[in-house]
Amino acid sequence: MYWGKKILEWSSSPELAFRNTLAINNKYFLDGRDPNSYAGVAWIYGVHDRAWPQRPIYGKVRCMMASGLERKCDVHGYVDKVKKYVRKAGDTM
C-alpha cells in the first residue's frame, strides 16, 4: 500500500497512477488479477475508504507516510537482512 501511495504522489494524474499501479500489481503480484487484489489497488485511490481532509496531490484520499510504515514493520531490519543475502550471494559468484 505504501508504494501505491508513492506512485500516486509521483504521477502526473490519479488516472495514470491508477493504471500504472494496477499494471504493476497484475504483472508482479501472485494474486494480481484476483478481485481482492484489485480492490486493494482501488483502496489506494480512495475506494472503500472515508474522505480525509483535502491535501495537495492526494486530494481527500488517505495518505501514508514512511513513519506509518515503520510502525507496522521493521524496515531497517528488513534492509539489513536483504543486504546480508546480497553479500552472501556475492560471495558465491
C-alpha positions as CSV (number, residue, x, y, z in Angstrom):
1,M,0.0,0.0,0.0
2,Y,2.9,2.4,0.8
3,W,4.3,2.1,-2.7
4,G,0.9,2.5,-4.2
5,K,0.6,5.8,-2.4
6,K,4.0,6.8,-3.6
7,I,3.0,6.0,-7.2
8,L,0.1,8.4,-6.7
9,E,2.4,11.0,-5.3
10,W,4.9,10.7,-8.2
11,S,2.4,10.6,-11.1
12,S,1.1,13.4,-13.2
13,S,-2.5,12.4,-12.6
14,P,-4.5,10.0,-10.4
15,E,-5.8,8.2,-13.5
16,L,-2.2,7.5,-14.8
17,A,-1.2,6.5,-11.3
18,F,-4.1,4.0,-11.0
19,R,-3.3,2.5,-14.4
20,N,0.4,2.1,-13.5
21,T,-0.3,0.7,-10.1
22,L,-2.8,-1.8,-11.5
23,A,-0.4,-2.9,-14.2
24,I,2.4,-3.5,-11.7
25,N,0.0,-5.3,-9.4
26,N,-1.3,-7.6,-12.2
27,K,2.2,-8.3,-13.6
28,Y,4.3,-8.9,-10.5
29,F,1.9,-10.0,-7.6
30,L,1.0,-13.6,-7.3
31,D,-2.7,-12.6,-6.7
32,G,-2.5,-9.7,-9.2
33,R,-5.7,-10.4,-11.1
34,D,-7.7,-11.6,-8.1
35,P,-10.7,-9.4,-7.2
36,N,-9.4,-8.8,-3.7
37,S,-6.1,-7.6,-5.1
38,Y,-7.9,-5.2,-7.5
39,A,-9.9,-3.9,-4.5
40,G,-6.6,-3.3,-2.7
41,V,-5.3,-1.2,-5.5
42,A,-8.6,0.7,-5.6
43,W,-8.3,1.4,-1.9
44,I,-5.0,3.2,-2.5
45,Y,-7.1,5.7,-4.6
46,G,-9.9,6.1,-2.0
47,V,-12.4,3.3,-2.9
48,H,-14.0,1.8,0.2
49,D,-12.4,4.4,2.5
50,R,-13.7,7.6,4.1
51,A,-12.8,11.0,2.9
52,W,-9.8,12.7,4.6
53,P,-9.0,16.4,4.8
54,Q,-8.1,18.0,1.5
55,R,-4.3,17.9,0.8
56,P,-2.1,18.7,-2.2
57,I,-1.6,15.7,-4.5
58,Y,-3.8,13.3,-2.5
59,G,-7.0,15.4,-2.5
60,K,-9.3,13.6,0.0
61,V,-7.5,10.3,-0.3
62,R,-5.8,8.9,2.7
63,C,-2.0,9.4,2.6
64,M,0.6,7.1,4.0
65,M,3.9,8.3,5.5
66,A,7.1,6.4,6.0
67,S,6.6,6.7,9.7
68,G,3.4,4.8,9.5
69,L,5.2,2.0,7.6
70,E,7.9,2.0,10.2
71,R,5.3,1.4,12.9
72,K,3.9,-1.6,11.1
73,C,7.2,-3.4,10.3
74,D,10.9,-3.3,11.0
75,V,12.1,-1.5,7.8
76,H,15.7,-1.2,8.9
77,G,15.8,-4.9,10.0
78,Y,14.4,-5.9,6.5
79,V,17.1,-3.8,4.7
80,D,19.8,-5.3,6.9
81,K,18.5,-8.8,6.1
82,V,18.4,-8.1,2.3
83,K,22.0,-6.7,2.5
84,K,23.1,-9.9,4.2
85,Y,21.6,-12.0,1.4
86,V,23.2,-9.8,-1.2
87,R,26.6,-10.1,0.4
88,K,26.2,-13.9,0.7
89,A,25.1,-14.2,-3.0
90,G,28.1,-12.1,-4.0
91,D,30.5,-14.4,-2.1
92,T,29.2,-17.4,-4.1
93,M,29.7,-15.9,-7.5
